[in-house]
Amino acid sequence: MLTIRNTPNLAGIAISGDDQDLDTLYLALLMIVGDEGEYGNYEGARLRILGVMYDIRHAFQGDREFEFVDNGMNADRMRMLEMITPDKNLYYKCQVYYPEALFVTMAINDFIRLYAKTHAKSATYPLVDKKNLWDAHIVTARLFQSLIANCLKEAVTEASYKRIVNLLHNDYTWTDGYTTQYLDMLNIRYLEIGDREQRAKELSLIVKRMTEKGKEYRQVEEGVRTVAREHHCSVEEIRLIEHYPEKIEW
């Protein structure tokens, strides 16, 4: 079963499951985000989702962490079934920074809309209704979003949770053309907070800055676009000089 929990120090979330759970999630997101350049100005947001997918893939390939989880089997049940089986399942695990996880969660909304619109008129596509509500990839992506939302609800106060949800669920698209280098700044700033309780308090402010695209965001956006023009490259190829902490107390 796909499981997502807050990390002990609230640096982010931990995504875990068996190889099939993580492979199913990976393939669902892969289908929804489409091919490179397919959705134009959403490429920056697409790359951030791909970044989370990269960790998910490496998790079920055994390149990240793992844990053993009780599967409900015990001596009495083995005796009843007349078989001997392990009493734990192997789960693979990876972590994602909290600001990153929240950005990706909401960016998935845009890609679900784009994915559904792209496939709605396909003659070979199995439509259930106009919004493709029963599409397996969409259902898996929605489950992923809901599990992250549950983590957020456990981490912050009810008032903060409502504020964050209101900020993230705007009626308009805000990941279109988003300067994701600013998300790196927010990740680093959040990770520099050492106290768990203080991190919980800061999440609302972090999301506010992420979504409202204020003065600081616009400065980063202009700087990134200027450098991209000077080097004749895409804005997605530009990297910030700032660095993530070498050691993170998750």
N, C-alpha and C positions, 0 to 999 in steps of 0.2 A: 504494500500500500504506500502510495506517495505520501511523504510526511514532511512538513516544514515547521521548524521551531525557531524561536528566538535564540541567539547564541547567549552564553552566560553573561557576558559583559555588554550585551546589546550592540556589539559592533555591526551586527547584521543578522541574517537568517541562515539557517542550515537546512539544505534540501537533501533529503535522504529517501532511499527506496531500494528495492532489488533491481537487478539489471533490466528487467522488463518494464518496471515502473518508470525508470529514468529514460530508457530508450523510447517509450511511448510519448513521454513529455517532449523529448528532444525532436522526434519526428513531427509531432504536432506543431511545435513552434517553427520548425524548418519549413513546413508547408505554408504556414500563415505569413511569414515574413517575406516570402517570395525570393526571386533571384536578384542578383546585384543590379541596381539601377531600375528595377521594375516599377518602383513606386516613387521615382523622382526625388523630391526634397525630403523624403522620409529616410534617406540612406543613413544619416547620422544615428537616428533612433534604431534603425535596423541593425547597425553594427553593435549597438549596446546590447540588444537582445542576443545577437550572435555571441557576444562575449560571455553572457550567462550560459548560453548553450554550450560553449566551449568547455566551461567548467563541468557542466552536467555530463557531457560526453566523456571527458577524462575521468570523471567519478566512476561511471559504470565500466570503464576500461581498467579500473583499479589503480589509477594514478593520483587519487586524492585520499580521503580518509574512508574508513569503514567501521562498522559496528555490528554486533550480534543482537538480534531482537527476538524476544519470546514469540513463538508462533502458536501457543495454546496447546502444544503437545505435552503430555506427561505420562508417567508410568501406567496409570489406569487406562488411559485412552489407547496407549500402545497395546496393552493386554487385550482390550476389547477388539481392536482392529487386527490383532494377531500379527503385528509387525513392529520392527524397531526402526525408528526414524530420529533425526536430530530434533531437539526441542527448541532450537533457535534458527532464525533465518539470517543470512548475511545481507546487510544493507550497506550500500555505498553512499558516501556523503560529500557534499561540497558546501562552501559558504559564499555568501554574496553580501557586500556592504549594504547597509540599510538605505541610504539615499539612492544607490544604484538599483536596489530591488524595487523601490517604490516608483522610480522612473520607468523601469521596464514593465512593471505591472500596468501602469497607465498607458504606456506606448502600445501595449498589446491591444488595447481597445481600438486604436487607430488601425492597426494591422488586421484585426478581425473584420472591421468595416471594409477595408480595402480588399481583403481576401474574398469576403462574401460578394462584394460588388463585381469582382473580376470573374467569379465562377457562376454567378447567378444565371447567365444566359448560355452557359455551356450545355450543349445537347447531351453530353455524356455524364453531366454532374447530377448526382441524386438529390434533387431538391425535396425538402419536406415542406417548407413554406418559404416565403419571400426573404426571410432573414436567416435562413439556413440554421435554425436553432438547434437542430439535431445532428449537425455535422460533427463527426467524431473529433476532428482536430479542434474545432471551436469549443466543444465541451471540455476537452482536456485543458485547453488554455484557460478557460473560465475557472476550472477547478484550481489550477495553479494560482490564479489571481485571488480566489477566495481564501486559499490557505495562507497566502501572504497577508491578506486583510485581517484574518483571524489573529495572526502574530502581532500585527500592529495594534489591534484592539486589546491584546493582553499586555502590551508594553506601555501604553500611555493611558491617561485619564479619559473618561468618557467624553469630556468637553474637548480635549485635544484630538481625540479620534474623529469627532464630528467635524472639527475645523479642517483636519487633514483631508478627510473624504470630500468635503465641499470644495476644497482647493483642487483636488485631483480630478474630480468629476465635473468639469466645466462642460457647457453645452457646445463649445467650439474645440477644434483640434489645436493642440499646442505643441505637439512634437514635430509638426511639419516645419522643416528647415531649422530645427533646434540646434543650437551651438553646444554640442555635447561636451566640449572642453570645460564648460562651466560646471557640468556635473562632476568632473574630476576635482575641481576646486571644492565643491560641496562635500564630496567623499572625504577628501583629505582633512578639511576643516572638522568634519564630524568625527573622524578617527582620532584627531588630536585631543578630543575630550576624553579624559581618562575615567570619569565617574559614570557608572551605569545610570544612576538617577538623573544626572545632568544630561546625559545623552537622550533619555526619554523626554525630558523637558525641551530639548533643542530640536527634536524631530519636527514639530509644528513649524518652527521658524525656518528650518531647512527646506521643507516642502513649499512654504510661502515664497522663499527666494527662487526656488526651482521653477515654480509655475507662473509667477507674476512677471518674470522677465524685467526686473527693475533696472536701475542705473548701472549696477555692478555687472549684471548680465549683458547689457548693451555694450559696455566697455570691452568685455571679453569678446563679444561677437564681432565688434568692429576691428579689434586687434587681430583676431583669427582671420577675418576676411582680407585684411590688409596684407598679412604675411602670405596668405594663399595667392593673392594677386601678384605679389612680388616674386614668388617662386613658381608661378604658373602651374599650380597644383590645386586639387580639390581641398575644401575646408576640412574634410575628414582625415586628410593626411597630416594635418598640423597637430603637434603635441605640445602640451604645456611644459615649461621648464620645471615646475614644481613636481616633487616626487612623493609617492606614497610611503608611509612608514615601513621600514624593513621588517619589523616585528609587530604583529598585531595580536593583542590579547582579546581573542574573540569572545 
